[in-house]
Amino acid sequence: MDDSQTLSTFQGLAPAPPEAVSQAAPVLVFDACHTGVVLRAVLFVEVSLAAGCMFATATPWDWVARLALFTGAALPGTLVWLLVACIAKRWLARSRRWVQYGLALALGGLSGLYGCGLLAVSGLLENPPWVASLFSGVLLSSLLVVALVMRAKGRAPADTAARLSELQSRIRPHFLFNTLNSAIALVRAEPARAEALLEDLSELFRHALKDAGESVTLGEELVLARQYLDIEQVRFGERLQLEWDLDPRADGARLPPLILQPLVENAVCHGVEPSPGGAVVRISTRCKGSVVVIKVTNAVPAAQGTRGHGLALNNVRERLALLHDLQGRFQSGRKGGVYQVRMEVPL
């Protein structure tokens, strides 16, 4: 995929009204509903406890005993914090930022008291440090929220770069000219197909320019990919052979916006375009329990001498990791005369 062309500008787009910006709906500033977040939060609390216990112990065995004692209090409190923050995710997303921060800190303090209460009830502590547990919970909660907020902010540059990259790829001169030439050729002979072709092109531009939010469904991404392939089908004719193997149960999986179309575009550019006899492009989705598997496969010419820079694949991999963290998997590779991209996302 060629990303070296100059990004065109559009003069006729009306800016958003100022009042629409000022009245934007609140957004979730941190998200605790990820397996990777849970693992990192537990590790962070354990490392903090281990470092803190070193200041109050004289021997390694004393340090291990004290760490085990505090882990019995801190680990349940941490898990309670994560569980409540995840359950309240939708409510938090509708609240103002200061409400979200305040609730996170208050929940941290309550979690600290909860952990201290467990030790008090079990009789492991004669004089439970209630005040210290309260402030420790607030402190650890604030540090955890800062880390989650920084992780959420990391998505914005990736999403912006992806939108610019996808807009750029769709308005490449040769793609745009080929599409318009195909439409002109069909105007008299097949006006209905010419109209459908221009509508698909318009949809591609609309999706590239609109703000789709943090994620979209797999079903929406498949519609966009099909529109792109319909355009290229007019251009390549029988050289572009499509195979769809779609599982309707997988359509509800969440993906970063504009993530599937560059994969099918890569398949066309590196599989169909350089091959005189054309190639097969296969798109498949499969629901396996709570995991959705997405595959984009294309035949590769045996004598293909040039390869892309991998910018689109790297972009997809990074954006998938930002949205799903450890629950999202991305693999790509060539075996024989076939190149395949495989993604796994939670349902």
BALOBA-1460 file (C-alpha; in Angstrom, 3 decimals):
// residues 347
<rec num="1" residu="m" x="0.000" y="0.000" z="0.000"/>
<rec num="2" residu="d" x="1.552" y="3.273" z="-1.098"/>
<rec num="3" residu="d" x="1.479" y="5.873" z="1.662"/>
<rec num="4" residu="s" x="3.768" y="8.407" z="-0.032"/>
<rec num="5" residu="q" x="1.132" y="10.397" z="-1.903"/>
<rec num="6" residu="t" x="0.212" y="13.865" z="-0.731"/>
<rec num="7" residu="l" x="-2.958" y="14.021" z="1.337"/>
<rec num="8" residu="s" x="-5.599" y="15.983" z="-0.545"/>
<rec num="9" residu="t" x="-7.703" y="18.624" z="1.123"/>
<rec num="10" residu="f" x="-11.427" y="19.160" z="0.879"/>
<rec num="11" residu="q" x="-12.803" y="22.689" z="0.801"/>
<rec num="12" residu="g" x="-16.511" y="22.004" z="1.052"/>
<rec num="13" residu="l" x="-16.667" y="20.447" z="4.493"/>
<rec num="14" residu="a" x="-18.553" y="22.560" z="6.990"/>
<rec num="15" residu="p" x="-16.919" y="22.864" z="10.429"/>
<rec num="16" residu="a" x="-18.769" y="21.589" z="13.447"/>
<rec num="17" residu="p" x="-20.845" y="24.248" z="15.256"/>
<rec num="18" residu="p" x="-19.163" y="25.638" z="18.396"/>
<rec num="19" residu="e" x="-22.153" y="24.690" z="20.536"/>
<rec num="20" residu="a" x="-21.863" y="21.075" z="19.427"/>
<rec num="21" residu="v" x="-18.305" y="20.940" z="20.713"/>
<rec num="22" residu="s" x="-19.126" y="22.568" z="24.009"/>
<rec num="23" residu="q" x="-22.053" y="20.207" z="24.616"/>
<rec num="24" residu="a" x="-20.160" y="17.033" z="23.772"/>
<rec num="25" residu="a" x="-21.223" y="14.025" z="25.783"/>
<rec num="26" residu="p" x="-18.962" y="12.872" z="28.639"/>
<rec num="27" residu="v" x="-16.558" y="10.093" z="27.811"/>
<rec num="28" residu="l" x="-15.023" y="7.285" z="29.851"/>
<rec num="29" residu="v" x="-11.582" y="8.472" z="30.986"/>
<rec num="30" residu="f" x="-10.399" y="5.039" z="32.129"/>
<rec num="31" residu="d" x="-11.469" y="1.478" z="31.374"/>
<rec num="32" residu="a" x="-10.778" y="-1.389" z="33.807"/>
<rec num="33" residu="c" x="-12.592" y="-4.074" z="31.788"/>
<rec num="34" residu="h" x="-9.533" y="-5.676" z="30.230"/>
<rec num="35" residu="t" x="-7.608" y="-8.778" z="31.202"/>
<rec num="36" residu="g" x="-4.317" y="-6.965" z="30.650"/>
<rec num="37" residu="v" x="-5.426" y="-4.111" z="32.921"/>
<rec num="38" residu="v" x="-6.330" y="-6.567" z="35.700"/>
<rec num="39" residu="l" x="-2.964" y="-8.315" z="35.471"/>
<rec num="40" residu="r" x="-1.006" y="-5.063" z="35.429"/>
<rec num="41" residu="a" x="-3.017" y="-3.623" z="38.323"/>
<rec num="42" residu="v" x="-2.371" y="-6.680" z="40.494"/>
<rec num="43" residu="l" x="1.322" y="-6.599" z="39.585"/>
<rec num="44" residu="f" x="1.533" y="-2.875" z="40.337"/>
<rec num="45" residu="v" x="-0.041" y="-3.298" z="43.792"/>
<rec num="46" residu="e" x="2.200" y="-6.248" z="44.612"/>
<rec num="47" residu="v" x="5.354" y="-4.382" z="43.587"/>
<rec num="48" residu="s" x="4.270" y="-1.354" z="45.644"/>
<rec num="49" residu="l" x="3.638" y="-3.553" z="48.689"/>
<rec num="50" residu="a" x="6.952" y="-5.350" z="48.249"/>
<rec num="51" residu="a" x="8.819" y="-2.042" z="48.138"/>
<rec num="52" residu="g" x="6.913" y="-0.652" z="51.115"/>
<rec num="53" residu="c" x="7.508" y="-3.740" z="53.267"/>
<rec num="54" residu="m" x="11.256" y="-3.361" z="52.860"/>
<rec num="55" residu="f" x="11.189" y="-0.252" z="55.067"/>
<rec num="56" residu="a" x="9.591" y="-2.101" z="57.993"/>
<rec num="57" residu="t" x="11.540" y="-5.372" z="58.047"/>
<rec num="58" residu="a" x="15.030" y="-6.368" z="59.093"/>
<rec num="59" residu="t" x="15.390" y="-9.853" z="57.596"/>
<rec num="60" residu="p" x="14.306" y="-11.473" z="54.321"/>
<rec num="61" residu="w" x="12.035" y="-13.914" z="56.135"/>
<rec num="62" residu="d" x="10.339" y="-11.100" z="57.995"/>
<rec num="63" residu="w" x="9.859" y="-9.293" z="54.671"/>
<rec num="64" residu="v" x="8.263" y="-12.373" z="53.086"/>
<rec num="65" residu="a" x="5.921" y="-12.861" z="56.048"/>
<rec num="66" residu="r" x="4.853" y="-9.236" z="56.109"/>
<rec num="67" residu="l" x="4.376" y="-9.171" z="52.325"/>
<rec num="68" residu="a" x="2.183" y="-12.284" z="52.488"/>
<rec num="69" residu="l" x="0.120" y="-10.679" z="55.249"/>
<rec num="70" residu="f" x="-0.465" y="-7.442" z="53.357"/>
<rec num="71" residu="t" x="-1.111" y="-9.307" z="50.095"/>
<rec num="72" residu="g" x="-3.997" y="-11.085" z="51.797"/>
<rec num="73" residu="a" x="-5.545" y="-7.674" z="52.383"/>
<rec num="74" residu="a" x="-4.484" y="-5.747" z="49.292"/>
<rec num="75" residu="l" x="-5.268" y="-8.364" z="46.633"/>
<rec num="76" residu="p" x="-8.992" y="-8.736" z="47.484"/>
<rec num="77" residu="g" x="-9.283" y="-4.958" z="47.742"/>
<rec num="78" residu="t" x="-7.655" y="-4.497" z="44.333"/>
<rec num="79" residu="l" x="-9.949" y="-7.050" z="42.723"/>
<rec num="80" residu="v" x="-12.996" y="-5.398" z="44.286"/>
<rec num="81" residu="w" x="-11.854" y="-2.020" z="42.890"/>
<rec num="82" residu="l" x="-11.436" y="-3.467" z="39.395"/>
<rec num="83" residu="l" x="-14.746" y="-5.356" z="39.542"/>
<rec num="84" residu="v" x="-16.781" y="-2.341" z="40.643"/>
<rec num="85" residu="a" x="-15.043" y="-0.044" z="38.138"/>
<rec num="86" residu="c" x="-15.829" y="-2.505" z="35.343"/>
<rec num="87" residu="i" x="-19.466" y="-3.019" z="36.383"/>
<rec num="88" residu="a" x="-20.001" y="0.746" z="36.622"/>
<rec num="89" residu="k" x="-18.335" y="1.366" z="33.240"/>
<rec num="90" residu="r" x="-21.507" y="2.426" z="31.404"/>
<rec num="91" residu="w" x="-22.630" y="4.692" z="34.215"/>
<rec num="92" residu="l" x="-19.182" y="6.263" z="34.440"/>
<rec num="93" residu="a" x="-19.172" y="6.915" z="30.695"/>
<rec num="94" residu="r" x="-22.222" y="9.161" z="31.170"/>
<rec num="95" residu="s" x="-20.686" y="11.062" z="34.099"/>
<rec num="96" residu="r" x="-18.419" y="14.081" z="34.137"/>
<rec num="97" residu="r" x="-14.681" y="13.655" z="34.459"/>
<rec num="98" residu="w" x="-14.461" y="14.908" z="38.038"/>
<rec num="99" residu="v" x="-17.172" y="12.443" z="39.039"/>
<rec num="100" residu="q" x="-15.216" y="9.575" z="37.500"/>
<rec num="101" residu="y" x="-11.987" y="10.616" z="39.219"/>
<rec num="102" residu="g" x="-13.734" y="11.167" z="42.536"/>
<rec num="103" residu="l" x="-15.466" y="7.812" z="42.437"/>
<rec num="104" residu="a" x="-12.208" y="6.050" z="41.580"/>
<rec num="105" residu="l" x="-10.427" y="7.620" z="44.575"/>
<rec num="106" residu="a" x="-13.328" y="6.952" z="46.926"/>
<rec num="107" residu="l" x="-13.505" y="3.370" z="45.727"/>
<rec num="108" residu="g" x="-9.761" y="3.043" z="46.333"/>
<rec num="109" residu="g" x="-10.179" y="4.231" z="49.917"/>
<rec num="110" residu="l" x="-13.064" y="1.816" z="50.513"/>
<rec num="111" residu="s" x="-11.050" y="-1.023" z="49.011"/>
<rec num="112" residu="g" x="-8.209" y="-0.237" z="51.404"/>
<rec num="113" residu="l" x="-10.615" y="-0.331" z="54.342"/>
<rec num="114" residu="y" x="-12.110" y="-3.561" z="53.021"/>
<rec num="115" residu="g" x="-8.702" y="-5.224" z="52.912"/>
<rec num="116" residu="c" x="-7.853" y="-3.997" z="56.393"/>
<rec num="117" residu="g" x="-11.204" y="-5.280" z="57.625"/>
<rec num="118" residu="l" x="-10.425" y="-8.755" z="56.293"/>
<rec num="119" residu="l" x="-7.254" y="-8.856" z="58.379"/>
<rec num="120" residu="a" x="-9.066" y="-7.516" z="61.424"/>
<rec num="121" residu="v" x="-11.853" y="-10.095" z="61.190"/>
<rec num="122" residu="s" x="-9.378" y="-12.927" z="60.685"/>
<rec num="123" residu="g" x="-7.490" y="-11.853" z="63.792"/>
<rec num="124" residu="l" x="-4.157" y="-11.412" z="61.993"/>
<rec num="125" residu="l" x="-3.835" y="-7.805" z="63.173"/>
<rec num="126" residu="e" x="-4.352" y="-6.709" z="66.761"/>
<rec num="127" residu="n" x="-4.471" y="-3.007" z="65.944"/>
<rec num="128" residu="p" x="-5.719" y="-2.614" z="62.323"/>
<rec num="129" residu="p" x="-4.254" y="0.498" z="60.607"/>
<rec num="130" residu="w" x="-7.573" y="1.879" z="59.367"/>
<rec num="131" residu="v" x="-6.352" y="5.375" z="58.521"/>
<rec num="132" residu="a" x="-3.181" y="4.122" z="56.821"/>
<rec num="133" residu="s" x="-5.228" y="1.591" z="54.811"/>
<rec num="134" residu="l" x="-7.641" y="4.325" z="53.732"/>
<rec num="135" residu="f" x="-4.913" y="6.650" z="52.467"/>
<rec num="136" residu="s" x="-2.930" y="3.793" z="50.915"/>
<rec num="137" residu="g" x="-5.999" y="2.733" z="48.943"/>
<rec num="138" residu="v" x="-6.551" y="6.299" z="47.733"/>
<rec num="139" residu="l" x="-2.905" y="6.667" z="46.726"/>
<rec num="140" residu="l" x="-2.702" y="3.362" z="44.849"/>
<rec num="141" residu="s" x="-6.061" y="4.067" z="43.201"/>
<rec num="142" residu="s" x="-4.900" y="7.486" z="41.989"/>
<rec num="143" residu="l" x="-1.714" y="6.021" z="40.507"/>
<rec num="144" residu="l" x="-3.702" y="3.267" z="38.796"/>
<rec num="145" residu="v" x="-6.190" y="5.763" z="37.350"/>
<rec num="146" residu="v" x="-3.340" y="7.899" z="36.005"/>
<rec num="147" residu="a" x="-1.905" y="4.838" z="34.249"/>
<rec num="148" residu="l" x="-5.308" y="3.940" z="32.772"/>
<rec num="149" residu="v" x="-5.896" y="7.517" z="31.592"/>
<rec num="150" residu="m" x="-2.491" y="7.598" z="29.910"/>
<rec num="151" residu="r" x="-3.321" y="4.308" z="28.200"/>
<rec num="152" residu="a" x="-6.645" y="5.709" z="26.965"/>
<rec num="153" residu="k" x="-4.964" y="8.863" z="25.646"/>
<rec num="154" residu="g" x="-2.540" y="6.689" z="23.712"/>
<rec num="155" residu="r" x="-5.407" y="5.670" z="21.453"/>
<rec num="156" residu="a" x="-6.035" y="9.165" z="20.137"/>
<rec num="157" residu="p" x="-2.815" y="9.582" z="18.110"/>
<rec num="158" residu="a" x="-3.176" y="6.086" z="16.686"/>
<rec num="159" residu="d" x="-6.792" y="6.697" z="15.669"/>
<rec num="160" residu="t" x="-5.915" y="10.044" z="14.084"/>
<rec num="161" residu="a" x="-3.006" y="8.586" z="12.151"/>
<rec num="162" residu="a" x="-5.187" y="5.710" z="10.990"/>
<rec num="163" residu="r" x="-7.889" y="8.029" z="9.695"/>
<rec num="164" residu="l" x="-5.375" y="10.142" z="7.807"/>
<rec num="165" residu="s" x="-3.698" y="7.033" z="6.404"/>
<rec num="166" residu="e" x="-6.984" y="5.496" z="5.277"/>
<rec num="167" residu="l" x="-8.240" y="8.764" z="3.780"/>
<rec num="168" residu="q" x="-4.920" y="9.111" z="2.001"/>
<rec num="169" residu="s" x="-5.046" y="5.583" z="0.586"/>
<rec num="170" residu="r" x="-8.580" y="5.999" z="-0.720"/>
<rec num="171" residu="i" x="-7.880" y="9.224" z="-2.584"/>
<rec num="172" residu="r" x="-4.689" y="8.058" z="-4.202"/>
<rec num="173" residu="p" x="-4.775" y="9.492" z="-7.729"/>
<rec num="174" residu="h" x="-4.678" y="6.160" z="-9.547"/>
<rec num="175" residu="f" x="-7.405" y="4.629" z="-7.344"/>
<rec num="176" residu="l" x="-9.645" y="7.672" z="-7.700"/>
<rec num="177" residu="f" x="-9.023" y="8.020" z="-11.454"/>
<rec num="178" residu="n" x="-9.558" y="4.326" z="-12.107"/>
<rec num="179" residu="t" x="-12.825" y="4.399" z="-10.193"/>
<rec num="180" residu="l" x="-14.089" y="7.483" z="-12.028"/>
<rec num="181" residu="n" x="-12.997" y="6.070" z="-15.395"/>
<rec num="182" residu="s" x="-14.836" y="2.846" z="-14.623"/>
<rec num="183" residu="a" x="-17.954" y="4.844" z="-13.780"/>
<rec num="184" residu="i" x="-17.675" y="6.878" z="-16.987"/>
<rec num="185" residu="a" x="-17.357" y="3.697" z="-19.030"/>
<rec num="186" residu="l" x="-20.529" y="2.312" z="-17.436"/>
<rec num="187" residu="v" x="-22.660" y="5.459" z="-17.672"/>
<rec num="188" residu="r" x="-24.180" y="4.691" z="-21.077"/>
<rec num="189" residu="a" x="-24.041" y="0.910" z="-21.133"/>
<rec num="190" residu="e" x="-24.964" y="0.183" z="-17.513"/>
<rec num="191" residu="p" x="-26.075" y="3.367" z="-15.730"/>
<rec num="192" residu="a" x="-27.309" y="1.457" z="-12.672"/>
<rec num="193" residu="r" x="-23.868" y="-0.070" z="-12.092"/>
<rec num="194" residu="a" x="-22.213" y="3.323" z="-12.608"/>
<rec num="195" residu="e" x="-24.517" y="4.841" z="-10.004"/>
<rec num="196" residu="a" x="-23.786" y="2.011" z="-7.555"/>
<rec num="197" residu="l" x="-20.055" y="2.437" z="-8.134"/>
<rec num="198" residu="l" x="-20.158" y="6.148" z="-7.339"/>
<rec num="199" residu="e" x="-22.299" y="5.482" z="-4.258"/>
<rec num="200" residu="d" x="-19.700" y="3.014" z="-2.962"/>
<rec num="201" residu="l" x="-16.940" y="5.561" z="-3.556"/>
<rec num="202" residu="s" x="-18.971" y="8.184" z="-1.705"/>
<rec num="203" residu="e" x="-19.424" y="5.801" z="1.234"/>
<rec num="204" residu="l" x="-15.672" y="5.241" z="1.432"/>
<rec num="205" residu="f" x="-15.066" y="8.978" z="1.687"/>
<rec num="206" residu="r" x="-17.859" y="9.371" z="4.231"/>
<rec num="207" residu="h" x="-16.443" y="6.669" z="6.495"/>
<rec num="208" residu="a" x="-12.943" y="8.134" z="6.217"/>
<rec num="209" residu="l" x="-14.081" y="11.606" z="7.242"/>
<rec num="210" residu="k" x="-16.643" y="10.900" z="9.951"/>
<rec num="211" residu="d" x="-15.813" y="10.440" z="13.630"/>
<rec num="212" residu="a" x="-16.768" y="6.818" z="14.252"/>
<rec num="213" residu="g" x="-15.760" y="6.806" z="17.923"/>
<rec num="214" residu="e" x="-13.595" y="4.358" z="19.818"/>
<rec num="215" residu="s" x="-14.912" y="1.203" z="18.161"/>
<rec num="216" residu="v" x="-17.378" y="-0.173" z="15.627"/>
<rec num="217" residu="t" x="-18.871" y="-3.596" z="15.073"/>
<rec num="218" residu="l" x="-17.370" y="-6.233" z="12.828"/>
<rec num="219" residu="g" x="-20.573" y="-6.137" z="10.785"/>
<rec num="220" residu="e" x="-20.028" y="-2.445" z="9.990"/>
<rec num="221" residu="e" x="-16.425" y="-3.087" z="8.988"/>
<rec num="222" residu="l" x="-17.532" y="-5.906" z="6.673"/>
<rec num="223" residu="v" x="-19.984" y="-3.566" z="4.930"/>
<rec num="224" residu="l" x="-17.195" y="-1.053" z="4.301"/>
<rec num="225" residu="a" x="-14.832" y="-3.765" z="3.042"/>
<rec num="226" residu="r" x="-17.508" y="-5.091" z="0.703"/>
<rec num="227" residu="q" x="-18.057" y="-1.604" z="-0.748"/>
<rec num="228" residu="y" x="-14.355" y="-1.248" z="-1.454"/>
<rec num="229" residu="l" x="-14.195" y="-4.684" z="-3.075"/>
<rec num="230" residu="d" x="-17.270" y="-3.889" z="-5.184"/>
<rec num="231" residu="i" x="-15.377" y="-0.906" z="-6.608"/>
<rec num="232" residu="e" x="-12.292" y="-2.983" z="-7.355"/>
<rec num="233" residu="q" x="-14.471" y="-5.740" z="-8.833"/>
<rec num="234" residu="v" x="-15.560" y="-3.345" z="-11.574"/>
<rec num="235" residu="r" x="-11.924" y="-2.496" z="-12.284"/>
<rec num="236" residu="f" x="-10.435" y="-5.996" z="-12.250"/>
<rec num="237" residu="g" x="-13.443" y="-8.001" z="-13.380"/>
<rec num="238" residu="e" x="-12.835" y="-11.754" z="-13.301"/>
<rec num="239" residu="r" x="-9.253" y="-11.237" z="-12.110"/>
<rec num="240" residu="l" x="-10.602" y="-10.449" z="-8.645"/>
<rec num="241" residu="q" x="-12.172" y="-13.608" z="-7.239"/>
<rec num="242" residu="l" x="-13.890" y="-13.163" z="-3.901"/>
<rec num="243" residu="e" x="-14.764" y="-15.784" z="-1.323"/>
<rec num="244" residu="w" x="-16.857" y="-14.847" z="1.725"/>
<rec num="245" residu="d" x="-17.209" y="-17.207" z="4.675"/>
<rec num="246" residu="l" x="-18.973" y="-15.170" z="7.341"/>
<rec num="247" residu="d" x="-20.398" y="-16.231" z="10.685"/>
<rec num="248" residu="p" x="-23.372" y="-13.984" z="11.603"/>
<rec num="249" residu="r" x="-22.723" y="-14.613" z="15.301"/>
<rec num="250" residu="a" x="-19.414" y="-12.752" z="15.009"/>
<rec num="251" residu="d" x="-20.882" y="-9.504" z="13.652"/>
<rec num="252" residu="g" x="-21.223" y="-7.951" z="17.105"/>
<rec num="253" residu="a" x="-17.499" y="-8.061" z="17.932"/>
<rec num="254" residu="r" x="-15.949" y="-4.629" z="18.482"/>
<rec num="255" residu="l" x="-13.059" y="-3.408" z="16.347"/>
<rec num="256" residu="p" x="-11.212" y="-0.108" z="15.929"/>
<rec num="257" residu="p" x="-12.828" y="1.845" z="13.071"/>
<rec num="258" residu="l" x="-11.281" y="1.504" z="9.609"/>
<rec num="259" residu="i" x="-9.249" y="-1.574" z="10.504"/>
<rec num="260" residu="l" x="-10.540" y="-4.219" z="8.076"/>
<rec num="261" residu="q" x="-10.586" y="-2.205" z="4.852"/>
<rec num="262" residu="p" x="-6.790" y="-1.656" z="4.681"/>
<rec num="263" residu="l" x="-6.312" y="-5.414" z="5.002"/>
<rec num="264" residu="v" x="-8.509" y="-6.188" z="1.994"/>
<rec num="265" residu="e" x="-6.883" y="-3.311" z="0.109"/>
<rec num="266" residu="n" x="-3.494" y="-4.875" z="0.788"/>
<rec num="267" residu="a" x="-4.830" y="-8.186" z="-0.496"/>
<rec num="268" residu="v" x="-5.928" y="-6.546" z="-3.751"/>
<rec num="269" residu="c" x="-2.785" y="-4.453" z="-4.223"/>
<rec num="270" residu="h" x="-0.302" y="-7.241" z="-3.494"/>
<rec num="271" residu="g" x="-2.314" y="-10.226" z="-4.664"/>
<rec num="272" residu="v" x="-4.613" y="-9.298" z="-7.541"/>
<rec num="273" residu="e" x="-2.995" y="-6.233" z="-9.127"/>
<rec num="274" residu="p" x="0.465" y="-7.716" z="-9.873"/>
<rec num="275" residu="s" x="-0.948" y="-11.028" z="-11.121"/>
<rec num="276" residu="p" x="-1.911" y="-11.218" z="-14.836"/>
<rec num="277" residu="g" x="-4.314" y="-14.041" z="-14.122"/>
<rec num="278" residu="g" x="-5.789" y="-12.466" z="-11.032"/>
<rec num="279" residu="a" x="-6.012" y="-13.934" z="-7.545"/>
<rec num="280" residu="v" x="-8.468" y="-15.121" z="-4.924"/>
<rec num="281" residu="v" x="-9.223" y="-12.922" z="-1.913"/>
<rec num="282" residu="r" x="-10.963" y="-14.722" z="0.934"/>
<rec num="283" residu="i" x="-12.558" y="-13.045" z="3.972"/>
<rec num="284" residu="s" x="-13.766" y="-15.281" z="6.775"/>
<rec num="285" residu="t" x="-15.132" y="-14.765" z="10.284"/>
<rec num="286" residu="r" x="-15.748" y="-17.437" z="12.873"/>
<rec num="287" residu="c" x="-17.167" y="-17.306" z="16.388"/>
<rec num="288" residu="k" x="-15.390" y="-19.721" z="18.732"/>
<rec num="289" residu="g" x="-16.931" y="-19.405" z="22.164"/>
<rec num="290" residu="s" x="-16.159" y="-15.909" z="23.434"/>
<rec num="291" residu="v" x="-13.536" y="-15.276" z="20.732"/>
<rec num="292" residu="v" x="-14.047" y="-14.102" z="17.150"/>
<rec num="293" residu="v" x="-11.467" y="-15.107" z="14.542"/>
<rec num="294" residu="i" x="-11.126" y="-12.898" z="11.446"/>
<rec num="295" residu="k" x="-9.021" y="-13.942" z="8.463"/>
<rec num="296" residu="v" x="-8.105" y="-12.109" z="5.254"/>
<rec num="297" residu="t" x="-6.318" y="-14.400" z="2.805"/>
<rec num="298" residu="n" x="-5.044" y="-13.745" z="-0.696"/>
<rec num="299" residu="a" x="-3.046" y="-15.651" z="-3.259"/>
<rec num="300" residu="v" x="0.390" y="-14.155" z="-3.979"/>
<rec num="301" residu="p" x="2.065" y="-14.308" z="-7.410"/>
<rec num="302" residu="a" x="5.088" y="-16.594" z="-7.379"/>
<rec num="303" residu="a" x="7.261" y="-14.026" z="-9.183"/>
<rec num="304" residu="q" x="6.275" y="-11.042" z="-7.034"/>
<rec num="305" residu="g" x="9.430" y="-8.971" z="-6.589"/>
<rec num="306" residu="t" x="8.255" y="-6.005" z="-4.526"/>
<rec num="307" residu="r" x="6.817" y="-5.928" z="-1.054"/>
<rec num="308" residu="g" x="5.072" y="-3.220" z="0.901"/>
<rec num="309" residu="h" x="6.533" y="-1.378" z="3.865"/>
<rec num="310" residu="g" x="4.140" y="-3.023" z="6.331"/>
<rec num="311" residu="l" x="2.733" y="0.332" z="7.478"/>
<rec num="312" residu="a" x="-0.893" y="-0.781" z="7.236"/>
<rec num="313" residu="l" x="-0.218" y="-4.038" z="9.103"/>
<rec num="314" residu="n" x="1.671" y="-2.252" z="11.875"/>
<rec num="315" residu="n" x="-1.115" y="0.292" z="12.182"/>
<rec num="316" residu="v" x="-3.747" y="-2.440" z="12.478"/>
<rec num="317" residu="r" x="-1.669" y="-4.377" z="15.024"/>
<rec num="318" residu="e" x="-1.110" y="-1.331" z="17.257"/>
<rec num="319" residu="r" x="-4.713" y="-0.157" z="17.158"/>
<rec num="320" residu="l" x="-5.998" y="-3.653" z="17.925"/>
<rec num="321" residu="a" x="-3.685" y="-3.824" z="20.952"/>
<rec num="322" residu="l" x="-4.854" y="-0.409" z="22.171"/>
<rec num="323" residu="l" x="-8.514" y="-1.440" z="22.058"/>
<rec num="324" residu="h" x="-8.347" y="-5.027" z="23.324"/>
<rec num="325" residu="d" x="-4.930" y="-5.193" z="24.997"/>
<rec num="326" residu="l" x="-3.993" y="-8.831" z="25.716"/>
<rec num="327" residu="q" x="-7.384" y="-10.085" z="24.528"/>
<rec num="328" residu="g" x="-6.651" y="-9.047" z="20.946"/>
<rec num="329" residu="r" x="-4.253" y="-11.061" z="18.805"/>
<rec num="330" residu="f" x="-2.791" y="-10.259" z="15.391"/>
<rec num="331" residu="q" x="-0.775" y="-12.547" z="13.133"/>
<rec num="332" residu="s" x="0.294" y="-12.245" z="9.522"/>
<rec num="333" residu="g" x="2.554" y="-14.240" z="7.259"/>
<rec num="334" residu="r" x="3.123" y="-15.910" z="3.929"/>
<rec num="335" residu="k" x="3.171" y="-19.657" z="3.420"/>
<rec num="336" residu="g" x="3.725" y="-20.940" z="-0.063"/>
<rec num="337" residu="g" x="1.629" y="-18.915" z="-2.452"/>
<rec num="338" residu="v" x="-0.817" y="-17.655" z="0.174"/>
<rec num="339" residu="y" x="-0.622" y="-14.618" z="2.462"/>
<rec num="340" residu="q" x="-2.925" y="-14.505" z="5.471"/>
<rec num="341" residu="v" x="-3.780" y="-11.978" z="8.169"/>
<rec num="342" residu="r" x="-5.469" y="-13.409" z="11.262"/>
<rec num="343" residu="m" x="-7.052" y="-11.436" z="14.085"/>
<rec num="344" residu="e" x="-8.675" y="-12.630" z="17.310"/>
<rec num="345" residu="v" x="-10.930" y="-10.320" z="19.329"/>
<rec num="346" residu="p" x="-13.291" y="-10.895" z="22.250"/>
<rec num="347" residu="l" x="-17.001" y="-11.087" z="21.529"/>
